Amino acid sequence: MGAPYRQFCPVAKAMELLDERWTLLVVRELLSGSRHFNELRRGLPRMSPTLLSRRLHQLVRAGVVQRQADGAYVPTVAGEELRPALEALGAWGIRWIGELGDEDLDPKLLLWDMHRHVDHDAVPAGRTVVRFTFPDVPRGQRDWWLVIAGAEVDVCDVDPGHAVTATVTARLRGLIQVWRGDLTWSAALRDGAVQVSGPEPVRRALPGWFTLSAFATVPRPTPA
């Protein structure tokens, strides 16, 4: 793309920075609340640390992200202005990109997203531990725990050793469909895609402990 065209077209100039692989996903993760390098790595587990470091350096140099004295990365005003564009891309993807392939199903990414959508007012006081078991995934990725204590939520792939408040056993695709808004909690529980075990009051309350993905309410196109 020639320089005169870049100068004439601001979209082309913006895409020179943003269309490199992973760049927009790094921005999305920052806008979702991740601040430190290790948090970003957990939200982008398929991205190499070297490439993540390079993309962060490029975004800092471009003025989209600021690195603070404590090592945290924070979106600047320019970075925050990308939020509506990313939300629009996400909504477009939900509406127009077809069914998720098996390669798109990742329990680590699901739990990382869920941990940011805990309704702390709905969760019981004290420490609450929710175990997630996905029988249809390889053994090393089958069991996960969310530990909720006050305003803090931690994602664990090793048993943290605390008493479990409730266990969610689910087909991975089924819980992702709930999270995306393709399937309601009640429908998933009714057809067995998701099962919740624990004391009856906990089983009834657990779906309300989480607010769904921001894209769950995006209208889907009407089938032709």
C-alpha positions in Angstrom: 0.0 0.0 0.0 1.6 3.2 -1.2 2.4 6.2 1.1 0.1 8.6 -0.8 -2.9 6.3 -0.2 -2.0 5.9 3.5 -2.0 9.7 3.9 -5.3 10.0 2.1 -7.1 7.1 3.8 -7.0 7.2 7.7 -8.4 3.6 7.7 -5.3 2.4 5.9 -3.0 4.3 8.2 -4.8 2.8 11.3 -4.7 -0.7 9.8 -0.9 -0.5 9.4 -0.7 -0.6 13.2 -3.7 -2.7 14.0 -3.9 -5.4 11.4 -0.8 -7.3 12.5 -1.6 -10.7 14.0 -2.8 -10.6 17.6 -2.6 -6.8 18.0 -6.4 -6.2 18.3 -6.6 -9.2 20.7 -4.0 -7.6 22.9 -5.9 -4.4 22.9 -9.1 -6.3 23.7 -7.5 -8.0 26.6 -6.2 -4.7 28.0 -9.7 -3.1 27.6 -11.2 -6.1 29.4 -9.0 -5.3 32.5 -5.8 -7.2 32.2 -2.9 -5.0 33.2 0.2 -7.1 33.8 2.2 -9.2 31.4 1.3 -12.5 33.1 -2.4 -11.6 33.1 -2.2 -10.8 29.4 -0.5 -14.2 28.8 -3.3 -16.0 30.6 -5.9 -14.2 28.5 -3.9 -14.9 25.3 -2.5 -18.4 26.0 -1.8 -19.2 22.3 0.4 -16.2 21.9 4.1 -16.6 22.5 5.6 -14.4 25.2 8.1 -13.0 22.7 5.4 -11.8 20.3 3.3 -10.4 23.2 6.2 -8.4 24.4 6.8 -7.1 20.8 3.1 -6.1 20.3 3.0 -4.3 23.6 6.2 -2.4 22.7 4.6 -1.4 19.4 1.4 -0.2 21.1 3.3 1.8 23.7 5.4 3.4 20.9 2.2 4.2 19.0 0.6 5.9 22.0 -2.2 3.4 22.3 -0.9 1.9 25.6 1.1 3.4 28.4 3.4 1.4 30.6 3.3 2.5 34.2 6.1 2.5 36.8 4.9 -0.7 38.4 5.0 -2.5 35.0 1.3 -2.3 34.4 0.0 -1.6 30.8 -2.9 0.8 30.6 -4.8 1.9 27.6 -4.4 5.6 26.8 -7.2 7.8 25.6 -6.3 6.6 22.1 -6.6 3.0 23.3 -9.9 3.6 25.0 -11.3 5.0 21.7 -10.8 1.6 20.1 -13.4 0.0 22.5 -16.5 0.8 20.3 -14.7 -0.6 17.3 -13.8 -3.9 19.0 -17.3 -4.2 20.4 -18.7 -3.7 16.9 -16.3 -6.4 15.5 -17.3 -8.8 18.3 -21.0 -8.2 17.6 -20.5 -8.7 13.9 -18.6 -12.0 14.6 -21.5 -13.3 16.8 -24.1 -12.5 14.1 -22.3 -13.6 11.0 -19.5 -16.1 11.7 -20.9 -19.6 11.8 -20.8 -22.3 14.4 -17.6 -22.6 16.4 -15.3 -25.4 15.3 -13.8 -27.9 17.8 -10.5 -26.1 17.5 -12.1 -22.9 18.9 -13.3 -24.6 22.1 -10.8 -23.8 24.9 -11.7 -24.2 28.6 -8.9 -21.9 29.7 -10.3 -19.0 27.6 -13.8 -19.7 28.8 -12.9 -19.7 32.5 -10.7 -16.6 32.0 -13.6 -14.7 30.5 -16.0 -16.0 33.2 -13.8 -14.9 36.0 -14.2 -11.3 34.9 -18.0 -11.6 34.9 -18.7 -12.6 38.5 -21.7 -10.8 40.1 -20.1 -10.3 43.5 -23.4 -9.0 45.0 -25.0 -12.4 44.2 -22.2 -14.7 45.4 -22.4 -15.9 49.0 -20.2 -14.0 51.5 -16.8 -15.5 52.3 -14.9 -17.8 50.0 -16.8 -19.5 47.3 -15.2 -22.2 45.1 -16.8 -23.4 41.9 -15.3 -26.5 40.3 -15.8 -26.9 36.6 -15.4 -30.4 35.0 -15.5 -31.0 31.3 -15.6 -34.7 30.7 -15.3 -34.3 26.9 -11.8 -32.6 26.9 -8.4 -34.2 27.4 -7.6 -35.0 31.0 -5.0 -32.3 31.5 -7.6 -29.6 30.7 -10.6 -31.2 32.3 -10.8 -29.7 35.7 -10.8 -26.0 36.7 -11.7 -24.0 39.8 -12.9 -20.4 40.3 -12.0 -19.2 43.7 -14.1 -16.1 44.6 -13.2 -14.2 47.8 -14.5 -10.7 48.2 -13.6 -8.7 45.1 -10.9 -11.2 44.0 -11.5 -14.1 41.6 -8.7 -16.5 40.7 -8.7 -19.2 38.0 -7.0 -22.4 38.9 -6.2 -25.4 36.8 -4.9 -27.3 39.9 -7.0 -28.0 42.9 -6.5 -25.0 45.3 -7.4 -27.2 48.3 -10.4 -25.3 49.5 -13.9 -26.8 50.1 -15.9 -26.8 46.9 -19.2 -24.9 47.1 -20.6 -26.2 43.8 -19.5 -28.3 40.9 -20.5 -27.6 37.3 -20.1 -30.6 35.0 -20.6 -29.7 31.4 -19.9 -30.4 27.8 -17.4 -27.7 26.8 -19.4 -26.6 23.8 -22.6 -26.5 25.9 -21.2 -24.1 28.5 -19.6 -21.9 25.8 -23.0 -21.8 24.1 -24.5 -20.6 27.4 -21.8 -18.0 27.8 -22.2 -16.7 24.2 -26.0 -16.4 24.6 -26.7 -19.2 22.1 -28.3 -21.3 24.9 -30.0 -20.3 28.1 -28.9 -21.7 31.5 -32.3 -23.3 32.0 -32.2 -25.0 28.5 -28.7 -26.3 29.1 -29.6 -27.7 32.5 -32.8 -29.2 31.1 -31.1 -31.1 28.2 -28.1 -32.1 30.3 -25.4 -30.0 28.5 -24.7 -28.5 31.9 -25.2 -30.1 35.4 -24.8 -28.3 38.7 -24.2 -30.3 41.9 -24.2 -29.0 45.5 -26.8 -28.0 48.0 -30.2 -27.2 46.5 -30.1 -23.4 47.2 -26.6 -23.2 45.6 -27.8 -25.2 42.5 -30.7 -22.7 42.0 -28.6 -19.6 42.6 -25.4 -20.5 40.7 -26.4 -19.2 37.2 -27.1 -15.8 38.8 -23.5 -15.6 40.1 -22.3 -14.8 36.6 -23.2 -12.1 34.1 -22.9 -13.5 30.6 -20.5 -12.3 27.9 -21.1 -8.8 26.7 -22.1 -10.4 23.3 -24.7 -12.7 24.7 -27.5 -10.2 24.0 -26.4 -9.5 20.4 -29.4 -10.2 18.1 -28.8 -13.1 15.7 -29.9 -12.9 12.1 -33.3 -14.5 11.3 -32.9 -17.7 9.4 -33.8 -17.4 5.7 
